[in-house]
Amino acid sequence: MENQPPEKMVQRNEPNELALLETQLRIRLRSYVYDFRMTVQDGGLVLHGRARTYYGKQLAQHGVMAQSRLPIRANYIEVLGSR
């Protein structure tokens, strides 16, 4: 387990690992999802933020699934659409 990169080790409610994962995803999603953040609820992750498109929302969800072993309990990323 020690040889894995930190983002692959997010398994439990560990604030430092969660903060690192959140920062990495913010950087990766910066043009797709705004105000991205995650909270832990009932042993899983809840995603929050705003996206321009459903594609951005989906990118965020798949990014979390690829980097964390915690299940996603809810995806509350709001899709703003074109205005």
mmCIF file of the N, C-alpha and C atoms, coordinates in Angstrom:
data_MODEL
# 
_entry.id   MODEL 
# 
loop_
_atom_site.group_PDB 
_atom_site.id 
_atom_site.type_symbol 
_atom_site.label_atom_id 
_atom_site.label_alt_id 
_atom_site.label_comp_id 
_atom_site.label_asym_id 
_atom_site.label_entity_id 
_atom_site.label_seq_id 
_atom_site.pdbx_PDB_ins_code 
_atom_site.Cartn_x 
_atom_site.Cartn_y 
_atom_site.Cartn_z 
_atom_site.occupancy 
_atom_site.B_iso_or_equiv 
_atom_site.pdbx_formal_charge 
_atom_site.auth_seq_id 
_atom_site.auth_comp_id 
_atom_site.auth_asym_id 
_atom_site.auth_atom_id 
_atom_site.pdbx_PDB_model_num 
ATOM 1   N N  . MET A 1 1  ? 0.828   -1.194 0.000   1.00 0.00 ? 1  MET A N  1 
ATOM 2   C CA . MET A 1 1  ? 0.000   0.000  0.000   1.00 0.00 ? 1  MET A CA 1 
ATOM 3   C C  . MET A 1 1  ? 0.871   1.255  0.000   1.00 0.00 ? 1  MET A C  1 
ATOM 4   N N  . GLU A 1 2  ? 2.060   1.184  0.583   1.00 0.00 ? 2  GLU A N  1 
ATOM 5   C CA . GLU A 1 2  ? 2.906   2.356  0.654   1.00 0.00 ? 2  GLU A CA 1 
ATOM 6   C C  . GLU A 1 2  ? 3.463   2.760  -0.704  1.00 0.00 ? 2  GLU A C  1 
ATOM 7   N N  . ASN A 1 3  ? 3.514   1.853  -1.653  1.00 0.00 ? 3  ASN A N  1 
ATOM 8   C CA . ASN A 1 3  ? 4.033   2.156  -2.981  1.00 0.00 ? 3  ASN A CA 1 
ATOM 9   C C  . ASN A 1 3  ? 3.014   2.830  -3.880  1.00 0.00 ? 3  ASN A C  1 
ATOM 10  N N  . GLN A 1 4  ? 1.768   2.859  -3.471  1.00 0.00 ? 4  GLN A N  1 
ATOM 11  C CA . GLN A 1 4  ? 0.724   3.491  -4.276  1.00 0.00 ? 4  GLN A CA 1 
ATOM 12  C C  . GLN A 1 4  ? 0.799   4.999  -4.125  1.00 0.00 ? 4  GLN A C  1 
ATOM 13  N N  . PRO A 1 5  ? 0.448   5.743  -5.194  1.00 0.00 ? 5  PRO A N  1 
ATOM 14  C CA . PRO A 1 5  ? 0.389   7.203  -5.052  1.00 0.00 ? 5  PRO A CA 1 
ATOM 15  C C  . PRO A 1 5  ? -0.692  7.585  -4.053  1.00 0.00 ? 5  PRO A C  1 
ATOM 16  N N  . PRO A 1 6  ? -0.553  8.742  -3.385  1.00 0.00 ? 6  PRO A N  1 
ATOM 17  C CA . PRO A 1 6  ? -1.514  9.132  -2.334  1.00 0.00 ? 6  PRO A CA 1 
ATOM 18  C C  . PRO A 1 6  ? -2.954  9.139  -2.801  1.00 0.00 ? 6  PRO A C  1 
ATOM 19  N N  . GLU A 1 7  ? -3.207  9.535  -4.046  1.00 0.00 ? 7  GLU A N  1 
ATOM 20  C CA . GLU A 1 7  ? -4.597  9.618  -4.500  1.00 0.00 ? 7  GLU A CA 1 
ATOM 21  C C  . GLU A 1 7  ? -5.262  8.258  -4.596  1.00 0.00 ? 7  GLU A C  1 
ATOM 22  N N  . LYS A 1 8  ? -4.487  7.180  -4.701  1.00 0.00 ? 8  LYS A N  1 
ATOM 23  C CA . LYS A 1 8  ? -5.060  5.838  -4.767  1.00 0.00 ? 8  LYS A CA 1 
ATOM 24  C C  . LYS A 1 8  ? -5.383  5.287  -3.384  1.00 0.00 ? 8  LYS A C  1 
ATOM 25  N N  . MET A 1 9  ? -4.950  5.977  -2.333  1.00 0.00 ? 9  MET A N  1 
ATOM 26  C CA . MET A 1 9  ? -5.119  5.461  -0.990  1.00 0.00 ? 9  MET A CA 1 
ATOM 27  C C  . MET A 1 9  ? -6.341  6.015  -0.276  1.00 0.00 ? 9  MET A C  1 
ATOM 28  N N  . VAL A 1 10 ? -7.135  6.828  -0.929  1.00 0.00 ? 10 VAL A N  1 
ATOM 29  C CA . VAL A 1 10 ? -8.303  7.403  -0.258  1.00 0.00 ? 10 VAL A CA 1 
ATOM 30  C C  . VAL A 1 10 ? -9.332  6.294  -0.087  1.00 0.00 ? 10 VAL A C  1 
ATOM 31  N N  . GLN A 1 11 ? -9.391  5.771  1.116   1.00 0.00 ? 11 GLN A N  1 
ATOM 32  C CA . GLN A 1 11 ? -10.294 4.670  1.401   1.00 0.00 ? 11 GLN A CA 1 
ATOM 33  C C  . GLN A 1 11 ? -11.203 4.962  2.582   1.00 0.00 ? 11 GLN A C  1 
ATOM 34  N N  . ARG A 1 12 ? -10.737 5.797  3.469   1.00 0.00 ? 12 ARG A N  1 
ATOM 35  C CA . ARG A 1 12 ? -11.464 6.065  4.693   1.00 0.00 ? 12 ARG A CA 1 
ATOM 36  C C  . ARG A 1 12 ? -11.666 7.570  4.835   1.00 0.00 ? 12 ARG A C  1 
ATOM 37  N N  . ASN A 1 13 ? -12.289 7.953  5.904   1.00 0.00 ? 13 ASN A N  1 
ATOM 38  C CA . ASN A 1 13 ? -12.514 9.367  6.193   1.00 0.00 ? 13 ASN A CA 1 
ATOM 39  C C  . ASN A 1 13 ? -11.232 9.971  6.756   1.00 0.00 ? 13 ASN A C  1 
ATOM 40  N N  . GLU A 1 14 ? -10.258 10.199 5.904   1.00 0.00 ? 14 GLU A N  1 
ATOM 41  C CA . GLU A 1 14 ? -8.993  10.781 6.313   1.00 0.00 ? 14 GLU A CA 1 
ATOM 42  C C  . GLU A 1 14 ? -8.867  12.148 5.659   1.00 0.00 ? 14 GLU A C  1 
ATOM 43  N N  . PRO A 1 15 ? -8.987  13.217 6.442   1.00 0.00 ? 15 PRO A N  1 
ATOM 44  C CA . PRO A 1 15 ? -9.048  14.580 5.895   1.00 0.00 ? 15 PRO A CA 1 
ATOM 45  C C  . PRO A 1 15 ? -7.881  14.942 4.979   1.00 0.00 ? 15 PRO A C  1 
ATOM 46  N N  . ASN A 1 16 ? -6.648  14.564 5.320   1.00 0.00 ? 16 ASN A N  1 
ATOM 47  C CA . ASN A 1 16 ? -5.507  14.942 4.487   1.00 0.00 ? 16 ASN A CA 1 
ATOM 48  C C  . ASN A 1 16 ? -5.578  14.296 3.112   1.00 0.00 ? 16 ASN A C  1 
ATOM 49  N N  . GLU A 1 17 ? -5.907  13.019 3.060   1.00 0.00 ? 17 GLU A N  1 
ATOM 50  C CA . GLU A 1 17 ? -6.005  12.321 1.783   1.00 0.00 ? 17 GLU A CA 1 
ATOM 51  C C  . GLU A 1 17 ? -7.181  12.852 0.969   1.00 0.00 ? 17 GLU A C  1 
ATOM 52  N N  . LEU A 1 18 ? -8.267  13.136 1.633   1.00 0.00 ? 18 LEU A N  1 
ATOM 53  C CA . LEU A 1 18 ? -9.431  13.682 0.956   1.00 0.00 ? 18 LEU A CA 1 
ATOM 54  C C  . LEU A 1 18 ? -9.128  15.067 0.394   1.00 0.00 ? 18 LEU A C  1 
ATOM 55  N N  . ALA A 1 19 ? -8.439  15.886 1.153   1.00 0.00 ? 19 ALA A N  1 
ATOM 56  C CA . ALA A 1 19 ? -8.081  17.229 0.690   1.00 0.00 ? 19 ALA A CA 1 
ATOM 57  C C  . ALA A 1 19 ? -7.135  17.155 -0.502  1.00 0.00 ? 19 ALA A C  1 
ATOM 58  N N  . LEU A 1 20 ? -6.195  16.212 -0.479  1.00 0.00 ? 20 LEU A N  1 
ATOM 59  C CA . LEU A 1 20 ? -5.269  16.041 -1.596  1.00 0.00 ? 20 LEU A CA 1 
ATOM 60  C C  . LEU A 1 20 ? -6.019  15.622 -2.855  1.00 0.00 ? 20 LEU A C  1 
ATOM 61  N N  . LEU A 1 21 ? -6.912  14.669 -2.719  1.00 0.00 ? 21 LEU A N  1 
ATOM 62  C CA . LEU A 1 21 ? -7.710  14.227 -3.862  1.00 0.00 ? 21 LEU A CA 1 
ATOM 63  C C  . LEU A 1 21 ? -8.555  15.370 -4.402  1.00 0.00 ? 21 LEU A C  1 
ATOM 64  N N  . GLU A 1 22 ? -9.193  16.108 -3.525  1.00 0.00 ? 22 GLU A N  1 
ATOM 65  C CA . GLU A 1 22 ? -10.036 17.236 -3.945  1.00 0.00 ? 22 GLU A CA 1 
ATOM 66  C C  . GLU A 1 22 ? -9.215  18.275 -4.707  1.00 0.00 ? 22 GLU A C  1 
ATOM 67  N N  . THR A 1 23 ? -8.020  18.575 -4.226  1.00 0.00 ? 23 THR A N  1 
ATOM 68  C CA . THR A 1 23 ? -7.157  19.543 -4.905  1.00 0.00 ? 23 THR A CA 1 
ATOM 69  C C  . THR A 1 23 ? -6.753  19.045 -6.281  1.00 0.00 ? 23 THR A C  1 
ATOM 70  N N  . GLN A 1 24 ? -6.378  17.784 -6.384  1.00 0.00 ? 24 GLN A N  1 
ATOM 71  C CA . GLN A 1 24 ? -5.988  17.212 -7.679  1.00 0.00 ? 24 GLN A CA 1 
ATOM 72  C C  . GLN A 1 24 ? -7.143  17.278 -8.672  1.00 0.00 ? 24 GLN A C  1 
ATOM 73  N N  . LEU A 1 25 ? -8.341  16.959 -8.212  1.00 0.00 ? 25 LEU A N  1 
ATOM 74  C CA . LEU A 1 25 ? -9.500  16.987 -9.099  1.00 0.00 ? 25 LEU A CA 1 
ATOM 75  C C  . LEU A 1 25 ? -9.873  18.418 -9.479  1.00 0.00 ? 25 LEU A C  1 
ATOM 76  N N  . ARG A 1 26 ? -9.746  19.358 -8.566  1.00 0.00 ? 26 ARG A N  1 
ATOM 77  C CA . ARG A 1 26 ? -10.022 20.762 -8.905  1.00 0.00 ? 26 ARG A CA 1 
ATOM 78  C C  . ARG A 1 26 ? -9.133  21.236 -10.042 1.00 0.00 ? 26 ARG A C  1 
ATOM 79  N N  . ILE A 1 27 ? -7.862  20.879 -9.967  1.00 0.00 ? 27 ILE A N  1 
ATOM 80  C CA . ILE A 1 27 ? -6.922  21.278 -11.018 1.00 0.00 ? 27 ILE A CA 1 
ATOM 81  C C  . ILE A 1 27 ? -7.306  20.638 -12.347 1.00 0.00 ? 27 ILE A C  1 
ATOM 82  N N  . ARG A 1 28 ? -7.622  19.372 -12.321 1.00 0.00 ? 28 ARG A N  1 
ATOM 83  C CA . ARG A 1 28 ? -7.973  18.648 -13.539 1.00 0.00 ? 28 ARG A CA 1 
ATOM 84  C C  . ARG A 1 28 ? -9.299  19.119 -14.137 1.00 0.00 ? 28 ARG A C  1 
ATOM 85  N N  . LEU A 1 29 ? -10.236 19.529 -13.304 1.00 0.00 ? 29 LEU A N  1 
ATOM 86  C CA . LEU A 1 29 ? -11.584 19.872 -13.757 1.00 0.00 ? 29 LEU A CA 1 
ATOM 87  C C  . LEU A 1 29 ? -11.817 21.374 -13.868 1.00 0.00 ? 29 LEU A C  1 
ATOM 88  N N  . ARG A 1 30 ? -10.800 22.184 -13.685 1.00 0.00 ? 30 ARG A N  1 
ATOM 89  C CA . ARG A 1 30 ? -10.995 23.629 -13.526 1.00 0.00 ? 30 ARG A CA 1 
ATOM 90  C C  . ARG A 1 30 ? -11.775 24.301 -14.645 1.00 0.00 ? 30 ARG A C  1 
ATOM 91  N N  . SER A 1 31 ? -11.692 23.814 -15.861 1.00 0.00 ? 31 SER A N  1 
ATOM 92  C CA . SER A 1 31 ? -12.461 24.452 -16.939 1.00 0.00 ? 31 SER A CA 1 
ATOM 93  C C  . SER A 1 31 ? -13.848 23.834 -17.110 1.00 0.00 ? 31 SER A C  1 
ATOM 94  N N  . TYR A 1 32 ? -14.137 22.779 -16.357 1.00 0.00 ? 32 TYR A N  1 
ATOM 95  C CA . TYR A 1 32 ? -15.430 22.089 -16.475 1.00 0.00 ? 32 TYR A CA 1 
ATOM 96  C C  . TYR A 1 32 ? -16.327 22.262 -15.265 1.00 0.00 ? 32 TYR A C  1 
ATOM 97  N N  . VAL A 1 33 ? -15.725 22.256 -14.066 1.00 0.00 ? 33 VAL A N  1 
ATOM 98  C CA . VAL A 1 33 ? -16.506 22.301 -12.825 1.00 0.00 ? 33 VAL A CA 1 
ATOM 99  C C  . VAL A 1 33 ? -15.956 23.408 -11.940 1.00 0.00 ? 33 VAL A C  1 
ATOM 100 N N  . TYR A 1 34 ? -16.839 24.260 -11.454 1.00 0.00 ? 34 TYR A N  1 
ATOM 101 C CA . TYR A 1 34 ? -16.480 25.365 -10.581 1.00 0.00 ? 34 TYR A CA 1 
ATOM 102 C C  . TYR A 1 34 ? -16.920 25.060 -9.156  1.00 0.00 ? 34 TYR A C  1 
ATOM 103 N N  . ASP A 1 35 ? -16.193 25.603 -8.200  1.00 0.00 ? 35 ASP A N  1 
ATOM 104 C CA . ASP A 1 35 ? -16.524 25.426 -6.777  1.00 0.00 ? 35 ASP A CA 1 
ATOM 105 C C  . ASP A 1 35 ? -16.621 23.954 -6.404  1.00 0.00 ? 35 ASP A C  1 
ATOM 106 N N  . PHE A 1 36 ? -15.777 23.122 -6.992  1.00 0.00 ? 36 PHE A N  1 
ATOM 107 C CA . PHE A 1 36 ? -15.815 21.685 -6.713  1.00 0.00 ? 36 PHE A CA 1 
ATOM 108 C C  . PHE A 1 36 ? -15.348 21.417 -5.296  1.00 0.00 ? 36 PHE A C  1 
ATOM 109 N N  . ARG A 1 37 ? -16.097 20.583 -4.597  1.00 0.00 ? 37 ARG A N  1 
ATOM 110 C CA . ARG A 1 37 ? -15.697 20.127 -3.269  1.00 0.00 ? 37 ARG A CA 1 
ATOM 111 C C  . ARG A 1 37 ? -16.363 18.797 -2.988  1.00 0.00 ? 37 ARG A C  1 
ATOM 112 N N  . MET A 1 38 ? -15.816 18.089 -2.018  1.00 0.00 ? 38 MET A N  1 
ATOM 113 C CA . MET A 1 38 ? -16.354 16.793 -1.629  1.00 0.00 ? 38 MET A CA 1 
ATOM 114 C C  . MET A 1 38 ? -16.542 16.772 -0.122  1.00 0.00 ? 38 MET A C  1 
ATOM 115 N N  . THR A 1 39 ? -17.573 16.085 0.305   1.00 0.00 ? 39 THR A N  1 
ATOM 116 C CA . THR A 1 39 ? -17.774 15.845 1.724   1.00 0.00 ? 39 THR A CA 1 
ATOM 117 C C  . THR A 1 39 ? -17.950 14.346 1.924   1.00 0.00 ? 39 THR A C  1 
ATOM 118 N N  . VAL A 1 40 ? -17.703 13.904 3.140   1.00 0.00 ? 40 VAL A N  1 
ATOM 119 C CA . VAL A 1 40 ? -17.875 12.497 3.476   1.00 0.00 ? 40 VAL A CA 1 
ATOM 120 C C  . VAL A 1 40 ? -19.173 12.358 4.241   1.00 0.00 ? 40 VAL A C  1 
ATOM 121 N N  . GLN A 1 41 ? -19.988 11.410 3.798   1.00 0.00 ? 41 GLN A N  1 
ATOM 122 C CA . GLN A 1 41 ? -21.277 11.167 4.448   1.00 0.00 ? 41 GLN A CA 1 
ATOM 123 C C  . GLN A 1 41 ? -21.574 9.675  4.387   1.00 0.00 ? 41 GLN A C  1 
ATOM 124 N N  . ASP A 1 42 ? -21.895 9.082  5.505   1.00 0.00 ? 42 ASP A N  1 
ATOM 125 C CA . ASP A 1 42 ? -22.239 7.662  5.583   1.00 0.00 ? 42 ASP A CA 1 
ATOM 126 C C  . ASP A 1 42 ? -21.195 6.773  4.924   1.00 0.00 ? 42 ASP A C  1 
ATOM 127 N N  . GLY A 1 43 ? -19.925 7.076  5.132   1.00 0.00 ? 43 GLY A N  1 
ATOM 128 C CA . GLY A 1 43 ? -18.855 6.256  4.607   1.00 0.00 ? 43 GLY A CA 1 
ATOM 129 C C  . GLY A 1 43 ? -18.620 6.388  3.115   1.00 0.00 ? 43 GLY A C  1 
ATOM 130 N N  . GLY A 1 44 ? -19.196 7.413  2.507   1.00 0.00 ? 44 GLY A N  1 
ATOM 131 C CA . GLY A 1 44 ? -19.017 7.643  1.075   1.00 0.00 ? 44 GLY A CA 1 
ATOM 132 C C  . GLY A 1 44 ? -18.824 9.117  0.796   1.00 0.00 ? 44 GLY A C  1 
ATOM 133 N N  . LEU A 1 45 ? -18.615 9.442  -0.467  1.00 0.00 ? 45 LEU A N  1 
ATOM 134 C CA . LEU A 1 45 ? -18.362 10.818 -0.868  1.00 0.00 ? 45 LEU A CA 1 
ATOM 135 C C  . LEU A 1 45 ? -19.601 11.467 -1.472  1.00 0.00 ? 45 LEU A C  1 
ATOM 136 N N  . VAL A 1 46 ? -19.771 12.737 -1.191  1.00 0.00 ? 46 VAL A N  1 
ATOM 137 C CA . VAL A 1 46 ? -20.827 13.545 -1.794  1.00 0.00 ? 46 VAL A CA 1 
ATOM 138 C C  . VAL A 1 46 ? -20.132 14.656 -2.567  1.00 0.00 ? 46 VAL A C  1 
ATOM 139 N N  . LEU A 1 47 ? -20.451 14.780 -3.855  1.00 0.00 ? 47 LEU A N  1 
ATOM 140 C CA . LEU A 1 47 ? -19.817 15.760 -4.723  1.00 0.00 ? 47 LEU A CA 1 
ATOM 141 C C  . LEU A 1 47 ? -20.674 17.010 -4.807  1.00 0.00 ? 47 LEU A C  1 
ATOM 142 N N  . HIS A 1 48 ? -20.019 18.167 -4.778  1.00 0.00 ? 48 HIS A N  1 
ATOM 143 C CA . HIS A 1 48 ? -20.701 19.451 -4.855  1.00 0.00 ? 48 HIS A CA 1 
ATOM 144 C C  . HIS A 1 48 ? -19.974 20.335 -5.860  1.00 0.00 ? 48 HIS A C  1 
ATOM 145 N N  . GLY A 1 49 ? -20.681 21.244 -6.480  1.00 0.00 ? 49 GLY A N  1 
ATOM 146 C CA . GLY A 1 49 ? -20.066 22.198 -7.382  1.00 0.00 ? 49 GLY A CA 1 
ATOM 147 C C  . GLY A 1 49 ? -21.043 22.625 -8.463  1.00 0.00 ? 49 GLY A C  1 
ATOM 148 N N  . ARG A 1 50 ? -20.493 23.311 -9.464  1.00 0.00 ? 50 ARG A N  1 
ATOM 149 C CA . ARG A 1 50 ? -21.308 23.767 -10.594 1.00 0.00 ? 50 ARG A CA 1 
ATOM 150 C C  . ARG A 1 50 ? -20.562 23.444 -11.878 1.00 0.00 ? 50 ARG A C  1 
ATOM 151 N N  . ALA A 1 51 ? -21.274 22.917 -12.862 1.00 0.00 ? 51 ALA A N  1 
ATOM 152 C CA . ALA A 1 51 ? -20.663 22.560 -14.140 1.00 0.00 ? 51 ALA A CA 1 
ATOM 153 C C  . ALA A 1 51 ? -21.405 23.252 -15.265 1.00 0.00 ? 51 ALA A C  1 
ATOM 154 N N  . ARG A 1 52 ? -20.692 23.543 -16.338 1.00 0.00 ? 52 ARG A N  1 
ATOM 155 C CA . ARG A 1 52 ? -21.325 24.135 -17.514 1.00 0.00 ? 52 ARG A CA 1 
ATOM 156 C C  . ARG A 1 52 ? -22.173 23.118 -18.263 1.00 0.00 ? 52 ARG A C  1 
ATOM 157 N N  . THR A 1 53 ? -21.715 21.869 -18.246 1.00 0.00 ? 53 THR A N  1 
ATOM 158 C CA . THR A 1 53 ? -22.394 20.814 -19.023 1.00 0.00 ? 53 THR A CA 1 
ATOM 159 C C  . THR A 1 53 ? -22.502 19.540 -18.195 1.00 0.00 ? 53 THR A C  1 
ATOM 160 N N  . TYR A 1 54 ? -23.336 18.618 -18.684 1.00 0.00 ? 54 TYR A N  1 
ATOM 161 C CA . TYR A 1 54 ? -23.419 17.306 -18.053 1.00 0.00 ? 54 TYR A CA 1 
ATOM 162 C C  . TYR A 1 54 ? -22.106 16.546 -18.222 1.00 0.00 ? 54 TYR A C  1 
ATOM 163 N N  . TYR A 1 55 ? -21.388 16.825 -19.289 1.00 0.00 ? 55 TYR A N  1 
ATOM 164 C CA . TYR A 1 55 ? -20.093 16.201 -19.509 1.00 0.00 ? 55 TYR A CA 1 
ATOM 165 C C  . TYR A 1 55 ? -19.131 16.545 -18.370 1.00 0.00 ? 55 TYR A C  1 
ATOM 166 N N  . GLY A 1 56 ? -19.112 17.792 -17.940 1.00 0.00 ? 56 GLY A N  1 
ATOM 167 C CA . GLY A 1 56 ? -18.272 18.201 -16.825 1.00 0.00 ? 56 GLY A CA 1 
ATOM 168 C C  . GLY A 1 56 ? -18.653 17.482 -15.544 1.00 0.00 ? 56 GLY A C  1 
ATOM 169 N N  . LYS A 1 57 ? -19.932 17.358 -15.300 1.00 0.00 ? 57 LYS A N  1 
ATOM 170 C CA . LYS A 1 57 ? -20.421 16.637 -14.123 1.00 0.00 ? 57 LYS A CA 1 
ATOM 171 C C  . LYS A 1 57 ? -19.973 15.181 -14.177 1.00 0.00 ? 57 LYS A C  1 
ATOM 172 N N  . GLN A 1 58 ? -20.062 14.588 -15.357 1.00 0.00 ? 58 GLN A N  1 
ATOM 173 C CA . GLN A 1 58 ? -19.655 13.198 -15.539 1.00 0.00 ? 58 GLN A CA 1 
ATOM 174 C C  . GLN A 1 58 ? -18.140 13.037 -15.364 1.00 0.00 ? 58 GLN A C  1 
ATOM 175 N N  . LEU A 1 59 ? -17.360 13.983 -15.877 1.00 0.00 ? 59 LEU A N  1 
ATOM 176 C CA . LEU A 1 59 ? -15.906 13.934 -15.693 1.00 0.00 ? 59 LEU A CA 1 
ATOM 177 C C  . LEU A 1 59 ? -15.538 13.939 -14.214 1.00 0.00 ? 59 LEU A C  1 
ATOM 178 N N  . ALA A 1 60 ? -16.206 14.769 -13.452 1.00 0.00 ? 60 ALA A N  1 
ATOM 179 C CA . ALA A 1 60 ? -15.942 14.841 -12.016 1.00 0.00 ? 60 ALA A CA 1 
ATOM 180 C C  . ALA A 1 60 ? -16.249 13.510 -11.346 1.00 0.00 ? 60 ALA A C  1 
ATOM 181 N N  . GLN A 1 61 ? -17.383 12.939 -11.673 1.00 0.00 ? 61 GLN A N  1 
ATOM 182 C CA . GLN A 1 61 ? -17.786 11.681 -11.050 1.00 0.00 ? 61 GLN A CA 1 
ATOM 183 C C  . GLN A 1 61 ? -16.819 10.561 -11.412 1.00 0.00 ? 61 GLN A C  1 
ATOM 184 N N  . HIS A 1 62 ? -16.438 10.477 -12.668 1.00 0.00 ? 62 HIS A N  1 
ATOM 185 C CA . HIS A 1 62 ? -15.522 9.417  -13.090 1.00 0.00 ? 62 HIS A CA 1 
ATOM 186 C C  . HIS A 1 62 ? -14.121 9.635  -12.514 1.00 0.00 ? 62 HIS A C  1 
ATOM 187 N N  . GLY A 1 63 ? -13.718 10.893 -12.366 1.00 0.00 ? 63 GLY A N  1 
ATOM 188 C CA . GLY A 1 63 ? -12.435 11.186 -11.743 1.00 0.00 ? 63 GLY A CA 1 
ATOM 189 C C  . GLY A 1 63 ? -12.389 10.711 -10.304 1.00 0.00 ? 63 GLY A C  1 
ATOM 190 N N  . VAL A 1 64 ? -13.465 10.936 -9.574  1.00 0.00 ? 64 VAL A N  1 
ATOM 191 C CA . VAL A 1 64 ? -13.539 10.488 -8.184  1.00 0.00 ? 64 VAL A CA 1 
ATOM 192 C C  . VAL A 1 64 ? -13.546 8.961  -8.131  1.00 0.00 ? 64 VAL A C  1 
ATOM 193 N N  . MET A 1 65 ? -14.313 8.329  -8.993  1.00 0.00 ? 65 MET A N  1 
ATOM 194 C CA . MET A 1 65 ? -14.372 6.867  -8.989  1.00 0.00 ? 65 MET A CA 1 
ATOM 195 C C  . MET A 1 65 ? -13.007 6.250  -9.301  1.00 0.00 ? 65 MET A C  1 
ATOM 196 N N  . ALA A 1 66 ? -12.229 6.886  -10.161 1.00 0.00 ? 66 ALA A N  1 
ATOM 197 C CA . ALA A 1 66 ? -10.918 6.360  -10.536 1.00 0.00 ? 66 ALA A CA 1 
ATOM 198 C C  . ALA A 1 66 ? -9.877  6.561  -9.434  1.00 0.00 ? 66 ALA A C  1 
ATOM 199 N N  . GLN A 1 67 ? -10.051 7.578  -8.609  1.00 0.00 ? 67 GLN A N  1 
ATOM 200 C CA . GLN A 1 67 ? -9.033  7.935  -7.628  1.00 0.00 ? 67 GLN A CA 1 
ATOM 201 C C  . GLN A 1 67 ? -9.349  7.514  -6.198  1.00 0.00 ? 67 GLN A C  1 
ATOM 202 N N  . SER A 1 68 ? -10.571 7.090  -5.927  1.00 0.00 ? 68 SER A N  1 
ATOM 203 C CA . SER A 1 68 ? -10.965 6.775  -4.560  1.00 0.00 ? 68 SER A CA 1 
ATOM 204 C C  . SER A 1 68 ? -11.687 5.440  -4.506  1.00 0.00 ? 68 SER A C  1 
ATOM 205 N N  . ARG A 1 69 ? -11.487 4.756  -3.412  1.00 0.00 ? 69 ARG A N  1 
ATOM 206 C CA . ARG A 1 69 ? -12.218 3.498  -3.201  1.00 0.00 ? 69 ARG A CA 1 
ATOM 207 C C  . ARG A 1 69 ? -13.523 3.723  -2.448  1.00 0.00 ? 69 ARG A C  1 
ATOM 208 N N  . LEU A 1 70 ? -13.732 4.939  -1.968  1.00 0.00 ? 70 LEU A N  1 
ATOM 209 C CA . LEU A 1 70 ? -14.987 5.255  -1.291  1.00 0.00 ? 70 LEU A CA 1 
ATOM 210 C C  . LEU A 1 70 ? -16.101 5.361  -2.328  1.00 0.00 ? 70 LEU A C  1 
ATOM 211 N N  . PRO A 1 71 ? -17.286 4.873  -2.022  1.00 0.00 ? 71 PRO A N  1 
ATOM 212 C CA . PRO A 1 71 ? -18.400 5.009  -2.968  1.00 0.00 ? 71 PRO A CA 1 
ATOM 213 C C  . PRO A 1 71 ? -18.895 6.448  -3.026  1.00 0.00 ? 71 PRO A C  1 
ATOM 214 N N  . ILE A 1 72 ? -19.488 6.807  -4.138  1.00 0.00 ? 72 ILE A N  1 
ATOM 215 C CA . ILE A 1 72 ? -20.117 8.120  -4.271  1.00 0.00 ? 72 ILE A CA 1 
ATOM 216 C C  . ILE A 1 72 ? -21.560 7.980  -3.801  1.00 0.00 ? 72 ILE A C  1 
ATOM 217 N N  . ARG A 1 73 ? -21.894 8.686  -2.742  1.00 0.00 ? 73 ARG A N  1 
ATOM 218 C CA . ARG A 1 73 ? -23.255 8.618  -2.181  1.00 0.00 ? 73 ARG A CA 1 
ATOM 219 C C  . ARG A 1 73 ? -24.212 9.536  -2.931  1.00 0.00 ? 73 ARG A C  1 
ATOM 220 N N  . ALA A 1 74 ? -23.707 10.677 -3.423  1.00 0.00 ? 74 ALA A N  1 
ATOM 221 C CA . ALA A 1 74 ? -24.555 11.617 -4.158  1.00 0.00 ? 74 ALA A CA 1 
ATOM 222 C C  . ALA A 1 74 ? -23.675 12.531 -4.992  1.00 0.00 ? 74 ALA A C  1 
ATOM 223 N N  . ASN A 1 75 ? -24.225 12.967 -6.122  1.00 0.00 ? 75 ASN A N  1 
ATOM 224 C CA . ASN A 1 75 ? -23.535 13.925 -6.980  1.00 0.00 ? 75 ASN A CA 1 
ATOM 225 C C  . ASN A 1 75 ? -24.438 15.148 -7.100  1.00 0.00 ? 75 ASN A C  1 
ATOM 226 N N  . TYR A 1 76 ? -24.144 16.151 -6.280  1.00 0.00 ? 76 TYR A N  1 
ATOM 227 C CA . TYR A 1 76 ? -24.937 17.380 -6.272  1.00 0.00 ? 76 TYR A CA 1 
ATOM 228 C C  . TYR A 1 76 ? -24.305 18.477 -7.115  1.00 0.00 ? 76 TYR A C  1 
ATOM 229 N N  . ILE A 1 77 ? -23.523 18.093 -8.123  1.00 0.00 ? 77 ILE A N  1 
ATOM 230 C CA . ILE A 1 77 ? -22.952 19.095 -9.012  1.00 0.00 ? 77 ILE A CA 1 
ATOM 231 C C  . ILE A 1 77 ? -24.072 19.611 -9.901  1.00 0.00 ? 77 ILE A C  1 
ATOM 232 N N  . GLU A 1 78 ? -24.323 20.906 -9.802  1.00 0.00 ? 78 GLU A N  1 
ATOM 233 C CA . GLU A 1 78 ? -25.408 21.558 -10.554 1.00 0.00 ? 78 GLU A CA 1 
ATOM 234 C C  . GLU A 1 78 ? -24.920 21.867 -11.975 1.00 0.00 ? 78 GLU A C  1 
ATOM 235 N N  . VAL A 1 79 ? -25.711 21.476 -12.964 1.00 0.00 ? 79 VAL A N  1 
ATOM 236 C CA . VAL A 1 79 ? -25.399 21.778 -14.352 1.00 0.00 ? 79 VAL A CA 1 
ATOM 237 C C  . VAL A 1 79 ? -26.075 23.093 -14.712 1.00 0.00 ? 79 VAL A C  1 
ATOM 238 N N  . LEU A 1 80 ? -25.257 24.084 -15.062 1.00 0.00 ? 80 LEU A N  1 
ATOM 239 C CA . LEU A 1 80 ? -25.772 25.426 -15.337 1.00 0.00 ? 80 LEU A CA 1 
ATOM 240 C C  . LEU A 1 80 ? -26.293 25.566 -16.757 1.00 0.00 ? 80 LEU A C  1 
ATOM 241 N N  . GLY A 1 81 ? -25.747 24.818 -17.702 1.00 0.00 ? 81 GLY A N  1 
ATOM 242 C CA . GLY A 1 81 ? -26.179 24.908 -19.082 1.00 0.00 ? 81 GLY A CA 1 
ATOM 243 C C  . GLY A 1 81 ? -25.769 26.215 -19.699 1.00 0.00 ? 81 GLY A C  1 
ATOM 244 N N  . SER A 1 82 ? -26.217 26.447 -20.931 1.00 0.00 ? 82 SER A N  1 
ATOM 245 C CA . SER A 1 82 ? -25.876 27.692 -21.627 1.00 0.00 ? 82 SER A CA 1 
ATOM 246 C C  . SER A 1 82 ? -26.843 28.782 -21.233 1.00 0.00 ? 82 SER A C  1 
ATOM 247 N N  . ARG A 1 83 ? -26.291 29.964 -21.055 1.00 0.00 ? 83 ARG A N  1 
ATOM 248 C CA . ARG A 1 83 ? -27.138 31.104 -20.646 1.00 0.00 ? 83 ARG A CA 1 
ATOM 249 C C  . ARG A 1 83 ? -27.043 32.195 -21.644 1.00 0.00 ? 83 ARG A C  1 
# 
